[in-house]
Amino acid sequence: MNLIDKIDATNLPKHLAIIMDGNGRWAKKQGLLRALGHESGTKSVKSNIESCAKIGIEFLTLYAFSTENWNRPRLEVETLMRILVKSLKKELKTLQDNNIKLNAIGNLENLPKSAQKELHDVIDKTKNNTRMTLTLALSYGSREEIVNAVKNISDKVKNNIISIDSIDDSIINEHLYTQNLPEVDLLIRTSGEHRISNFLLWQIAYAELYFTDILWPDFKEQDLYEAIISYQKRERRFGKTSEQIK
């Protein structure tokens, strides 16, 4: 039986997030330059986007470039930005053919102008698509996101736009980059690392976590389905007891 046949279509994670890790190590194992690992990783991006759309995932968020990634060697950063622009141009047809809307979160103004232009162009051209929302986290850091939210909320309190007593989860959500996205149900990280790396810290409060040793360029359709099946075997209690859930 194909793994896709084992997936319960009524119990899918509504919002799936992926930390796409291992491109550099994959290249090293092949005796290749790190840049070629990133190039190969784009193939897995395309495969997993299409697979998520096929099974009915509504929201997919990919950790593409963190605020900390700017500290990598300049040549690698420049290569990643070129790959981003190239991929956006190349995959517009894939997004349109699959009725996928593109979204982006992070400090996007830090991206090169060419990347900003291509990103906004694809976002505009796919804005009416409805099958799935694909969010790219670019120049993204969750701590920075939360700090910005605190500053914006504080400014509104100072100017009597909102009262301090009205601040709750929903107010904070409204000031995050992800204000139009639901909370994450399942977070996948590839490459064998077991950490969150400053990704969606607020949004994954009750997410199921799935770690795999597979390096991102090797993470294919069947690997995604294994993660989904693992998620569906878990009991999500949100602080309640098993008896209350049942």
N, C-alpha and C positions, 0 to 999 in steps of 0.2 A: 504494500500500500504506500502511495506517495504521501509524504509528510503533510502536504496541504490538505489531504483528505481527513487527517486527524484533528484539524483545527476546528474548534467550535465557533462558528460565525456569530453566535449570539453572546460570546464572552471575549471579545477582542479588546485589547487596550485602546481606549479612545485616543490617547495621546502617547506616542512612543518617542522616546529620545535616545539618541545614540552618541556615545563618545567614540569617535572613529580613530582608534589608536593602533600604531604599529607599522605605519608606512616606512619609516626609516629603518627599523629592524628587519622588515621584509626585504628591503633593498640590500642591506648588509649581508643577509643570508644568501642572497643571489649573487653577491659580488658586484653589485651595481651601485651607482651614485644614489644618494638619498632622493634627489629630484625624480628619478625614475620610479621610486617607491610611491611618491605622491601622485605621479601620472597614473600608475597602476591602480592607486586607490580610487581614482575617479570612476573606474569601471565598476567597482563595488558600489559606489554611490548610485550610479545609474541603475544597477541591478536591484539594489535594495529599495530604491524609490518605486520602481515598477512593481516589485513584489508586494510592497505595502499597499499600493493602490489596488492591486489585484485582489487581495484578501479583504479589503474594506477598512483599512486604517484611515481614520479621519484627519489626524494631525501627526506629522512626523517632523521632529526637530533634530538637526544634525549639528554637532559641535565641530565647526569647520576651522576656526582660528580663534585662539584665546587672546586675552590682553597680554598674557605672559609670553605668548609666541613671538611677540615683537622683539623679545630678547634673544632670539635665535640668530645665528650668523646671517649677516646682511644678504648674502647671495641666496641663502635658502628662503628667506622672507620674500625677496624679489621673485624667486621662482614660484613660490606659492601664490603670489598675487597674479602672476602671468597665467598660471594654471586656472585660477579662479575666473579671470576674464575669458579665457579660452573655453572653459567648461560652460559658463553662462551662455555664450554665443552658440555653442554646439548643442546644448541640451534644451534650448527653448522649444524645439520641435517635440521633444519627448514630453515636456510639460504640457504642451498644447494637445498632443495626441492622447494623453492620459487624463485630460481635464483637471490638471493640478495647478493650484494657485501658489505662487512663490511669495514668501515673506522673509524678512531679515530682522535680526535683533542684534544689539551691541552698539558700540561707539563707532558707527559707520563713517563718521567724518574723518576718522583716522586712516581709512582705506585710501589707496591712490585714486586720483580723479578718474582714471580710466575704469577702475573696478566699480567705483560709485556709479558712474554713468551706465555701465552695462547692467549693473544690479538693478538700478531704478527702471531701466528700460524693460527688463524681463518682468519685474514686479508689475509694471503698468500693463504690459501685454497679457499677463495671466490673471489680472485682478478679478475677472468675472468667472473664472473656473471654479467648479464646485465639488469635484470628487474628493479631493484631499488638499490640505494646506501643508506645504513643505516650508519649514522655517530653517534658514541658515543662521547659525550663531557665529557672527564674524566680528573680530576685535571685541569679543564678549568676555566679560568677567562678572560672575554673580555678585561678588562683594562690591564691585563698582556700581552695579545695577542697584543694589540695596542702599548704598550710600547716597546715590542720586535720588532714590525714592524718598529717603529720610529728609534730604535737603528740600525737595519740592514740597513735601507735606509740611515741613517746618515753616517754609515761606508762606504757605497758605494759612497756617494757624496764625502766624505773625500778622497777616493782612486780613484776619477775620473772615476768610473764605470758608474755612471749616473750623469746628471747635475741637479742642484737644480730646474732649470726651467722646467724640464721634469716631475717633480713630480705631479701626478694627481690621480684621483680615481683609475685608473687601476694599477698604480704603487703600491699604498697602498694595493689594493686587492691581488696583487702578493706576498705580504709579510705577509699576514695573514695565520693562520692555514687553513682557508677555501678557499684557493686560487683555488682549483679545484671544488668548489661548486658554484651554482648560488645564487643570493641574496634570502633571505627568503621571501616567499609570505604570509604565514600564520603562526602566532605564537600562540600556545595554552598553557594556564597555568591552571592547575587544583588546587583545594582545596580552592578557594575563595580569594586567595591573588591577589592583583592588582599591581604587580611590576615586573620588568624584571630581577632583581637579577644578574646583571653583566653577562648577557648571550647574545652573538652575537650583541653587541651594534651597531657596524658598519653595520652589515649585515641585520638588521631589519629596516633600515631607512625608508622604505616604505612598511613594512609588515602590514597586517591586524592583529589586536590583538583580541584574543578570550579568555575570562575568564569564568570559570565555578566553581561553588561551589563543584562539585563532587570531592571527594578525589581520588587520583590516583588509588588505588587498585579497586575502583568501576567504573573507566572510561573504558567503554567497547565499542564494535563495534558501537552500535547505537549512543552512545555519540559522537564518532568521526564523524559519518556521520552528526549529527546535527551541529557540528562545520563547516564541509565542506559546508553544505547547507547555513549556515549563511554567510560564506565567499562569496558564489556565488551570494548572494543577494546584495552585496555591490558594489558600483561604485568606481573603482580604477582610480583616476584622475592624480596622479603623478604631482601635481601642476597645472594642466590644469583645464579648466572649463568643466562642463558637456556637453556644446555645442561642444566644441572641440573634446571630446571623441566620441560623437555621429556622 
